[in-house]
Amino acid sequence: MTLAPISFAAADAPAPTSGTDSRTITGHLDTGAADFVHLPVEVPHGVQQIAVSYSYDKPTVPAGVPGNSCDIGIFDERGTELGGAGFRGWSGGFRTSFAISNGAATPGYLPGPVRAGTWHVVLGPYQVAPQGLDYSVQVLLTYGDPGPAFTPQYPADRAKGRGRAWYRGDCHLHTVYSDGRRLPEEVAAGARAAGLDFMVSTDHNTPASHGIWGPLAGPDLLIITGEEVTTRNGHWLALGLRPGEWIDWRYRSRDNAYARFVRQVHGAGGLVVPAHPYCPYGACQFKFGYQGADAVEVWNGPWTYDDESAVDTWDSRLAEDLRAGRPWLPAMGNSDAHSVPQVIGSPQNVVLADDLTRDQILAGLKAGRSWLAESQAVRLDFSAAGHGRQAGIGERLTVPVDAPVDVTVTVAGVPHGTVRLITDEGQLHQESLPADGSGTVVWRTTASLASYVRAEVRHPLADGTAGQGNAMGPALPWGPMAALTNPILLSVG
């Protein structure tokens, strides 16, 4: 939906050298309005800064009926084409104003020249009350010399690693450059405090923070650039983008555009990860399917019922994919931390990588050589051995049909926890951990009985019980997750 343009000066008028000029437009959107409403702004020559502010009404609505919510962003004179070069920033509903100049911009927006031409303020009315939505947009132009350009400082692709080792990281984090409350320096400090070796910056729908991370990374912390792509049909993580690269989000599953942007991420050497697929909030549940995904986020922040659903779905897909001979989808867990009291690194991914580099971390995640931990306090080792061979997480063990396979889980940091071993038949073994939270569980199977085996470590229930049951399942619901592994695959050969 495109509105009538706002004009500031005639095309043949001389460009002012100083001063400001503003225009305000008001309007009304009915329920069922387009996902994105474009307001063209004819920007003349000589503009040093463009600033935009907006507001909209929030009438009372009956219980259970969505009220008004409206996002905002802007595209420059290069246009609004899907995936095009004109993107200059997005702040969702987190800010009511922003400004862009050659040397600076409001967080979430990209600094750069304010060139003459048709810019577009974009409104995103993702919820409209039955009464409709009344809005007001003010555009303020400041004339003058553009001044020096902004110089981005991107993070390095490598930190000081330990060679082939297990590295801990959080791949879903937000800052004030989208809807987080933490500054980038606070996020980096939080990652270090959580004992992380790496983190991924995933602000919603913008790469604006990418050029800030350089000085905040270091030999002890690898910072990888990314984006949380926030569509009307679910969110997904684009991990490992080229610094400054932007992934468009302005489509629904019915538009058949998702695959195009999956290819863009893969072309950059990055990973596509559906995020919190069962999140109960509006537009959060993932509706694009898992084709083209490299992993799936099954654990998002503090453990809740939607994480249980995500793990159950992932496990079912795992069995189906292995039965069909298709590549299987690894599991991931991330904090999705936005602000205090959300804890950075809870949960986190523990990844086996050849070194602490962008490419090696992404390769470990894609291969499923990883397990998920509630925090750095949780330690785990998981392996399977048989017929003189051994395999670890994300690897395949091939043994004769009836050769015994001993599965071993060693855990620390989960007092009174319960270890569960799960195959394509479901849970086949469980044991309790002692009060100090440390222990080793050994269980025997064969490749003829199990095509994979994975481990979970659960906390006790709130009443202190462990949810003990038998091989058919627990007598009580499980307590929260403390650790979850990707599978070890078992094959006959």
N, C-alpha and C positions, 0 to 999 in steps of 0.2 A: 504494500500500500504506500503510495507516494503522495505527499501533500503538495500544496502550492509552494513555490520557492520563496525564500526570504532574500531580498536584494538590498545591498548597501550603497551601491553607487552605479551610475551608468557606465557602460563598458568603455566609453570614450572620455570619461571624466579623468582629470589628472589625479594621480595617487596622492593622498595626504602624506605628510612627512611626520606628523605627530598627532596626538590626541586619541580619543576613543569614540566609538559609535556603537549603539546597541539597538536591537530589535527584539520584540517579544511577540510570540504567537501562542494563541490558546486554541483549544479544541476539545472535542468529545469523541470517545470511542465506545461503541456498543459492545455488549457481550458477543463473543464470536469474532472479535477483531482479528486482523492478520497478525501472525506471529511477530512480524517486524514492520514498523511504520517509519518510512523515510521522510525526513524533513530537509529538502534541499536548501543550501545556504550559498548564495552567490558571493564569494569572497573576492574583493578587488585586489589590485596590486598594492604593495607597500605595507602589508599587515605583518606586525611583529609577533602578535599573540592572538589566538582565538580562545575565548572562555565561554563556557556553556553552563547554565544552571537550569534546573527544572523542578517542578513540583506536580503533584496530582492529589486528587481528593481521596479520602478513605471513608466512605459512608458506612454506616452500621449495616451489617448483614445478618440474616438469621443464623443460628447455630448450625454448623456443618456446611455452610455455604462459603466458598472462597471469597475473600475481599479483594480489593484492588492491590496489585503489585506490578510495578513497571520498571524494567531495566533501561539502561541508556549506554550509548557508545557513539563513536564517530568514525566516518570514513572521509578521506581527503579527495582531492580533485581527480585522482586516478580511478575512482568509481567504487561501486558496491558489489561488483561481480563476485560470485561465490568463489572463495579461495583466492581472490585477486589481490593486487598490490596496494589497494587503497586503504587497508585497515590502519587506523591510528589509535585505537584504544577502546576498552570496554571496562566498565566498572559494575555491571549488573545493577542491582538495587542498593549497593553498598554506599554510594556517594550521591549527593544531590548536585554536585558541581565539579567541574574539572577545567583545566587550562593546558594549552599546548603552545610551546614556542620552540625556537631552534635549539636552545640550550637546555631546556628543562620541560618537564611535564608532570602533571599530577600522577601519582602512582596508579598504574594500570594503563597509562597512555604513553605513546611513543614520541619522544622529542624529535624535532626536525623542522624544516622550513614550512612556513605557512604560505603556500603558493596560491596564486590566483586561480580561480576556477570554481566549479560547483562541488562543494563539500556536502556531506549528508550527516546530519544528526539522526541517529537511529534509536527509536523507542521500541522496547520489547515488552508489550503488555501480556505477561504470561499468566496473569489472573485478572479477570474483569468482573466486578460485582454486577448483580442484576440491574442496578441503577445506571450502569455504565461508568466510564472513567473520564473525568474532566482533567485536562493537563494544561500546563503552562511551561513554555520553553523560552528562555532568554539567551540570546547570543550577543556577546560583547567582543568587538574587535579593537585591538590596540595597534596603532600605527607607529612605525619607526624602524630603525635599523635592526635587522634580525639578530645581530650579535654572534658570538662564537657558537659553534655546533657542540652538541653533547658528544662525549667520547665514551662509548661503552667499555666496561672492563669485564670481560667474560671469564668464567672459571676455566682452569686448566683441565685437560682430559685425563690427567694422571696425578696421583698422590703417592706418598711413600708407603708402599705396601710391604708385605712379608712374603712375597713370592706366592706360590700356590698355597692358599690358606682359606679359612672361613672368615668372611667379612660381614659385618652387620650394617644394615641400612634401612632407612625409612623412605619409601618412594611416593609419598602422597602428603605434601605439606603446603600450607598456604601462608601468605604474608599480607601486609597492607596493600600490596599490589593487586589483590583482588578483594576477597571478603574476609581476610584474616585480620587479627588485631595486633599481631606481632610484626615488628620490623625485621628485615632480613638478618640483621646482626643478632637479633634475639633468637631467631630460628637456628642460625648457625651455632650459637652458644648452647641452645637446647639440645642440638644434635650431639655436640661434644659431651655435654653433661650426661646424655643417655648412653654414652659409650659407643656411638656409631662411628663407623669408618667412612660411610658415604651417605648422601641424601640426594633426593631429587626434588627440584623446585617445580611445583605443579599448580601455579595460580590459575584461576578460572579464565579461560578464553583469551589469554593475553600472554605474550612473551616479555612484557615490559620490565620484569625484574631480572631478566637474564643478564643484562649489562651491569648489574649491581653486585653480582656474586663474586667476581674475581678476587677482590681483597679479602673476602670472608672465607674463601677456601684456603687450603694450606697443605703441607705435607701430611698432616694428621686427619684431614677431612676432604674427601672427594665430593664435589658438588656437581651434579648432573642437571642439565637444563631440560625442562619438559613443560607440559601444560595439562590441566584437566579440561577436557573438551566437554562442555556442559550444554547438551542439547535438550529439546523438549521431550525426547524419548529415552533419556538416560544419560549418564556421565561415563566417560572413559578417559583413561590416562594415556597420554602420548609421552613415553619415557625416552630420553636420549635424543631430543631434537637438536638440530644444529642451533647454536646460540643465535637468538633473534628470530628463529623460525616460528611462524604462526599457523595454527590449524583451525580452520573454520568450523563453526558449530551450528550454522543457520540452516538446519535441515531436520526433517523427521525421518523415521525409518521408511515411510511410504515414498520418500523422494528419491530413493536409490542413489544417494550421494555418499553414504557412509563408506562404501568400498573405495571410492576415489581418495578419501583422506587416510584410510588405512594404507593405501599404496604410497601416499606421500610420506607417512611416518616410516614405513619400511624402506623407502628410498633414501631416507636420512640415516638408516642404520638403527632406527629406534624400535621400540616395542609398543604394541597396542594391548591395553589391559582394561577390560570392562571393570568399572568401579562400583562397589557396594550395590550389586545387581538387585537386591531385594530391599533396598532402602525404602521406607514407607512414605517418604515425602513426595510432594508433587514433582513430576518430571524427572525423578531420580531413578526409578526402576528401569533396568536396561532392556530395551526392546529391539535391538538390532541383531540379535543372535551372536554366535561365537565364531562364525567363519572369519578368518583373518586375524583373530586374536592370538596373542603369544602367551598369555597367562590370564588369570582371572583373580580379582581381589575378593577373597572369600571371608576375610576378617578385616573389619574396618573400625578402628577405635575400640572403646570398651566393648566386651563381648555381650551381644544381645540376640534376641530371637531371630532377627533377619540374617545374622551371621550363621546361625544353625541351618537356616534354609539354604544359604549360599553353599555351605559345605556339603549338605546332602545332595544338592543339584550337581556340584562339581564331582562328587564321588560317583554318582550315577553315570555322568558323562565319561568319567575315567574308565569305568567298566565297559561302557558301550564302545568307546573309541578303541580300546585294546582288542575287544572282540572283533571289531571290523577291520583291524589292521591300520587304523588311522593314527596320525600323530596325536598324542595326548596333551592336554592343557594343564600346565603347572598352576599351582595355587600360590597366591601372594597374600601378605597381610601388612597393612599400613595404618598409621595413626589418623590420617586425615585431620591433623591438628590445625585448628584455626586460632585459638586463643587460650589463655588460662581459664579453667584448670585442665584443658585437654593436654595430654602428655605426649610430647614428641618422642617417637621411638616405641610407642606402646599401641599396637604391636610393631614388630620389626622383622625384616627378612635376614636370615643368616645364609650367606651365599658362598659356595665353593667356587673360587675364581683363581685363575692363574696369576693375577696380580691386581692391584688396586687401580684399575683404569676403567674409563667409561666403557670401552668395548668388552673387556673381560667380565665386568660386573653384569652387563646386559646379556652376554652370552651365557653366564651361569644361571641367570634368572630364566632365560628362554629354554634352557635345557632341563630346568626343574631340579638343578643341583642345589636345592635350598630347602630350609625349613623355617617355620614361623615361630617366633618367641614373643611372649608377653613383654619381656624386658631383658636387659643384659644379665639379670640375676638368674635367668633360666638357662641351663646348659643341657645339651643333648648330644648323644652319639647313636647312630642307627645304622645297622648293617645286616647283611644276610650272607651266609657262607654254606657251601655244600660242594661235594665232589672236588675238593681241593681248590675251589674258586671262591671269590668274595666280591660283593657289590655294595655300593653305598647309595645314598639318596639320589634319585634321578637316574640310576644306572640299571642295567639289565644283567641278571644272573641266569646263565643257561646251563642246565644240568640234565642228566638222564631222568626219565619219567618218574621213577620212584626213589630217586636219590634223596636222602634226608637233607632238608635245608633248615639250618638253625638261624633264627632271627633274633638279634640282640639289640636291646634298647637300654642305654645308660643315661640316667637323668639326674640332675641336681637342681635345687632351687625351687621345688614345689612341695612344701610340707603337706603331708597327709594326702598327696595327690593320687590319682588313679591313672595307670597306663593302659591304654586300649590298643589292641592290634586289630586292624580291619583289612579285609580282603574283598574280592568281588562277591564273596558269600555274606559279607557283613562283618560284624564284630565276632571274632573267634577266640579272643583271649583278653583277659584283663587281670591286673594285679595292683594292689595298693602300695604306695610308697610309705616309708616310715615318717616319723615326726620331723626328722631333719631334712626331709625332701629329697634324699639321695638314694639311688638304688639301681640295680640292674635286673632286667627282665629278659629271660630267654624262652623262646617258644619254637617248636619244631613243626614244619609242614613239608609239603612237596610241591613241585611245579605243576603236578597234575591236579592238585587241589586248589591252588591259588595262582591267578595270573598276575597279581600284584599284592603287596602288603605295605601298609602305611601305618604310622603311629600317631596317636593323640595322647596328650597328657592333660588331664582335667584337674582343676581345683575341687576341693570338697564343696558340697552345697552350703548355702548360707547357714543351715542348722548344724553344720559340722559333719554331716554324713557324707559318705563317698559315693552314693548312688550305686551300691553293689547289686549285682544281679547274676545271671548266668549267661551262657553262650547265646541265649535267645534275646538278651537285652537286659538293661538295668531295671531294677525294681522301682527306681525313682528317676526323675529327670537328671541329666548330667549337670555338674557344676560348670563354671566358666572355663574356657580353654586357657591353658598355660603354654602349650606348644602343639604344633601340628606339622607333620612332615609331608613332603611330597613322596610318592611311592618309590619302592624298589620293585622293578618288574621281574617276573619269574617266567622263564621259557623252558620248554622241553627240547633237548637237542643233544 
